[in-house]
Amino acid sequence: MSERDDALIRAEGVEKRYSTASGFLERLFRTGETVPAVDGVDLAVRSGETLGVVGESGCGKTTLGQVLVGLVEPTAGTVTYRDIDVTAPSRVERRTLRQDVQYVFQNPTASLDPRLPVDDLVREPLAVHDVVPGRRRGDRVGELLEIVGLDRSHAGRYPDELSGGQRQRVAIARALAVEPELLVLDEPVSALDAAEQARVLNLLADLQAAFELSYLFISHDLAVVEHVSDRIAVMYLGRIVERGPTGTLFDGDVHPYTEALLSAIPEPDPRWQGERIILEGDVPSPTDPPSGCRFHTRCPKVIPPTALDLEPETFRGVMRLRSRLERIEDADDFRESVHTSSTDAGEKAISTAIRERDAIPSTLRDSSAEEALSAALESIAAGDLEAARGRLASTFETPCESEEPALRPSTGSTSRGVPDRNDCRRDETGETHLVACHRFDDEFDDRSGKRPNSEASK
Ligand SMILES: Nc1ncnc2c1ncn2[C@@H]1O[C@H](COP(=O)(O)OP(=O)(O)OP(=O)(O)O)[C@@H](O)[C@H]1O
């Protein structure tokens, strides 16, 4: 069992693959592409807690949330709410689920029927689940509106007569109407201005305390997630790359992707001491995710191969070049991207411009690395990108692309700087911090420059 066993809802080995097949024949012969939106996720939300799920757009957060509440059927894996199998509930269990587990959609404008007044919108779940007798429903609608910070008079308005924040409050009132246990909140404040964001986040905190709610809080914004969550799971391209108590994310020893998200927060948490990191390139296509660690193509801490004598910084420069080569199809476009072209620049000039742009020294100290790089640059100058890719891939292969890192307990000092008795980072509740990165694996300590465990626990 991967998490402490007091879960309200638990996902194990959850996968969701969408097919992009559009027509009948494509579906029949399964010729469309497959998008592994969620790929082997274990997750549990405990009673009364807020678990934040954070990651860039397209990493699978919404799909994961919708699989958890039964809106999307997983391709593999199990989801259990209390002792109900969410993917195959009986009729009675389905009714329980529809009441106990609610989903608040990202965009309240789209999720609220514009033809219905607020009164009908909030009354609907009360009637469907027969939460209060018919004669009490009007009054209950008024109470729910007040609970979410609206006025009873809002009952007569239509969604397009409300502000974004008011619409989101109506969506929350609808979810609360059925007296749920768990709310999956999908980017609940991302469409709101800063002041309204703060008010809705405060409202959610008050509701959680008043009604003993549990939240799965989905957002691309780590600052927001940090503010509301007891624990955080960081997603990248369908996988969880880090999971732990919110406090342990600020001790500097985190997954490089999380570090980049932390460094992008405009006013970072004072506990966080890291440098600002600009991630290069876009998230790769989920239809063809990178091998090994999916983040290795953008990772500022990618591990150099042991066979080569290279500074980590130099190796990262070569990896930047490799990523660029993957993204560009046409040799002329590539040469233009270094502000030069085949007609007005010789091979030497192209090679120099590429090395300068990617911060690669003019000569590598490792002769076999230099030979491979020079040959690859010659291929680029000659317009043969495929040969360049092949040469670089065979010489500069990182363990991060050949081996997939498992989510494992991270070792080192605790968030309070105190050595942990079991050499794992935990918070005061005993919650373990898990990271899927080879830098946290003893085997790679020497290469990555990360402290060995023995030093970390002194
Ligand atoms: N119904 C669908 N059919 C095909 N592909 C889909 C479908 N829904 C989502 N996807 C793809 O699955 C991947 C994950 O999407 P998802 O919406 O779960 O991510 P997300 O992290 O919530 O992103 P966002 O914040 O932009 O909604 C994306 O590549 C997306 O294009």
The ligand as an SDF file (V2000), in Angstrom:
LIG
                    3D

 31 33  0  0  0  0  0  0  0  0999 V2000
  -11.8280   13.5680  -24.2580 N   0  0  0  0  0  0  0  0  0  0  0  0
  -10.5590   13.5790  -24.6490 C   0  0  0  0  0  0  0  0  0  0  0  0
  -10.1800   12.9920  -25.8040 N   0  0  0  0  0  0  0  0  0  0  0  0
   -8.8760   12.9840  -26.2070 C   0  0  0  0  0  0  0  0  0  0  0  0
   -7.8770   13.5440  -25.4960 N   0  0  0  0  0  0  0  0  0  0  0  0
   -8.1960   14.1560  -24.3300 C   0  0  0  0  0  0  0  0  0  0  0  0
   -9.5520   14.2050  -23.8510 C   0  0  0  0  0  0  0  0  0  0  0  0
   -9.5560   14.8880  -22.6680 N   0  0  0  0  0  0  0  0  0  0  0  0
   -8.2670   15.2260  -22.4220 C   0  0  0  0  0  0  0  0  0  0  0  0
   -7.4660   14.8010  -23.4060 N   0  0  0  0  0  0  0  0  0  0  0  0
   -5.9920   14.9510  -23.4900 C   0  0  0  0  0  0  0  0  0  0  0  0
   -5.4660   14.3470  -22.3310 O   0  0  0  0  0  0  0  0  0  0  0  0
   -4.3720   15.1100  -21.8390 C   0  0  0  0  0  0  0  0  0  0  0  0
   -4.6550   15.5050  -20.3990 C   0  0  0  0  0  0  0  0  0  0  0  0
   -5.7490   16.4220  -20.3900 O   0  0  0  0  0  0  0  0  0  0  0  0
   -6.3590   17.0030  -19.0330 P   0  0  0  0  0  0  0  0  0  0  0  0
   -7.4540   17.9580  -19.3810 O   0  0  0  0  0  0  0  0  0  0  0  0
   -6.6980   15.8870  -18.1310 O   0  0  0  0  0  0  0  0  0  0  0  0
   -5.1020   17.7890  -18.4420 O   0  0  0  0  0  0  0  0  0  0  0  0
   -5.0810   19.0070  -17.4210 P   0  0  0  0  0  0  0  0  0  0  0  0
   -3.7970   18.9000  -16.6980 O   0  0  0  0  0  0  0  0  0  0  0  0
   -6.3230   19.0180  -16.6160 O   0  0  0  0  0  0  0  0  0  0  0  0
   -5.0390   20.2480  -18.3900 O   0  0  0  0  0  0  0  0  0  0  0  0
   -5.9400   21.5810  -18.3340 P   0  0  0  0  0  0  0  0  0  0  0  0
   -5.5730   22.2880  -17.0850 O   0  0  0  0  0  0  0  0  0  0  0  0
   -5.5360   22.3100  -19.5780 O   0  0  0  0  0  0  0  0  0  0  0  0
   -7.3720   21.1030  -18.3550 O   0  0  0  0  0  0  0  0  0  0  0  0
   -4.2240   16.3050  -22.7730 C   0  0  0  0  0  0  0  0  0  0  0  0
   -3.2480   15.9880  -23.7390 O   0  0  0  0  0  0  0  0  0  0  0  0
   -5.5760   16.4040  -23.4230 C   0  0  0  0  0  0  0  0  0  0  0  0
   -5.4760   16.9620  -24.7210 O   0  0  0  0  0  0  0  0  0  0  0  0
  1  2  1  0
  2  3  1  0
  2  7  2  0
  3  4  2  0
  4  5  1  0
  5  6  2  0
  6  7  1  0
  6 10  1  0
  7  8  1  0
  8  9  2  0
  9 10  1  0
 10 11  1  0
 11 12  1  0
 11 30  1  0
 12 13  1  0
 13 14  1  0
 13 28  1  0
 14 15  1  0
 15 16  1  0
 16 17  2  0
 16 18  1  0
 16 19  1  0
 19 20  1  0
 20 21  2  0
 20 22  1  0
 20 23  1  0
 23 24  1  0
 24 25  2  0
 24 26  1  0
 24 27  1  0
 28 29  1  0
 28 30  1  0
 30 31  1  0
M  END
$$$$
